[in-house]
Amino acid sequence: MLSRVAAVKAPRTHNRRRLTGSSGRRREGGESEPQRPNMSRRVFYSAVLLLLLLVMWMCCGPCEAAAASTGENSVNARLPRRFDLFVPQTTVLLPRGGVNSEKKWNSFASPSLVSAGGVIAAFAEGHPSSKESNNASSEPSSDAVAWYIDSAWDWSTLVAEVKKSTWQAHTVLGKADGTERFDVVLRPTTTTKDNKVFLLAGSSDASNVNESWSHGGLKLKLVVGDVRKPTDSEQSGWINWGEVQSPLNETTGAVQGRKLTGFVASGGAGVLMEDGTLVFSLMAKSEEEDVYSMIIYSKDNGSTWALSNSVSSAKCVNPRITEWEGKLLMIVDCESGQRVYESRDMGRSWTEAIGGLLGIWVKSQSGASQDLSLHVEALITAAIEGRKVMLYTQRGYVSGENKATALYVWVTDNNRSFHVGPVGMDNAEKEELASSLLYSGGNLHLLQQRDNGEGSVMSLSRLTDELSTIKSVLSTWSQKDIFFSSLSIPTAGLVAVLSGAASDGR
């Protein structure tokens, strides 16, 4: 079941084409550019040389700093402080209903982070032990579980509170129904609106009939929680979860003439659009067993949901979405490589967009045509220091290494890109580092899946130093914008060098 949505990586493509639909004409860049003034060849060449010198001056400082930082990281990476929230065989989980549980948890996966009403909620896919008390094998299951944290806590208070024996994680989706049925919950995906948290996940029922286990098809489950401002230490009342809903009628799931089944959420973060529309990315398979990526959205605060009218190309999985300049950006992993799609009409049509997200097209240092480790994971939009930017996580190389084992946070305004970190190191040689970003209340948080030798752990970090660097970079960008805007030489369409991001031919 999970193998059908395994991540793959993609090389850069060099064309931009309409995939589906015909609505909404696309404006090419040249259509809106003003007529360039006439100038002599001598003046033109002088202007070009001036611009080259300015760009070199603008970028040499950050590049040198990044190179020096990379060299230090190869010896001893200075990682941000982290705290393990979900720990195998250790974390106590409170089921829905409030009764203490003795269930053992072997691992945690698929991180997701949200903030609403003064509460930060960290979600994960929890996998309990597959052994019964008599060591007999039982049917593996998984739940959507959550930690609740007061967003006003500083880091020391956060760690001290979560360490208390009275502090417990919560089961949000998935519970045993007697001894005959278990819910398998996959890829919890979250977003917020006002004081409500929306959690979407894929689910499958497992039934034990005559000592033989059978699985139902993958379906979507949605649950909405009302956030209450934490006024005391009774953490269980911070989010009041409603009844589990089925947002789609999967029996009528047909898109572009394809009968789609087996719907599952993408994991990570959903999107709250500027017009209030709630959007989640998800996957489904066709009758031919091909997997497609698409979105589901609601324009009425989650009362009703609609499936997008078009989908990605076949065999494109693990969609990550965000809003940028009034459009949806969606990154997917396809057999031929990683791609970026954009849509201005809630998925009625998708356009493959080159340059839709700067910095993600990175060549493998080993020279291989595909490098699965260069997978973009978390993707969000944030307003930092009055400037709207996109933040995302992606692996990178450290000096002297041939494998991309360091996790970096990238910031881009889609004219320039810069990366900070590393914020994590992967020693498990896995294909990707699952992570989730949250910028809220002036703080940048990272929830990351990592291997502690005994199972998969979920660790939370507050990226204070990294955010300070990002703010400094954004301030520099603003200064350069002011400088270039004062020039009489046209600079429309000029894209800056990727600061510190393209060394060693990558």
PyMOL commands that set and color helices and strands:
alter all, ss='L'
color gray80, all
select helices_A, chain A and resi 2-5+29-32+41-75+155-163+235-237+250-252+372-374+464-485+503-505
alter helices_A, ss='H'
color red, helices_A
select strands_A, chain A and resi 17-18+82-86+93-94+105-116+119-128+143-150+169-173+181-193+196-209+212-215+219-227+239-241+254-255+258-265+268-269+271-272+278-286+291-298+306-307+316-324+327-334+337-343+351-352+376-384+387-396+406-412+417-425+435-440+443-451+456-462
alter strands_A, ss='S'
color yellow, strands_A
deselect
rebuild
show_as cartoon
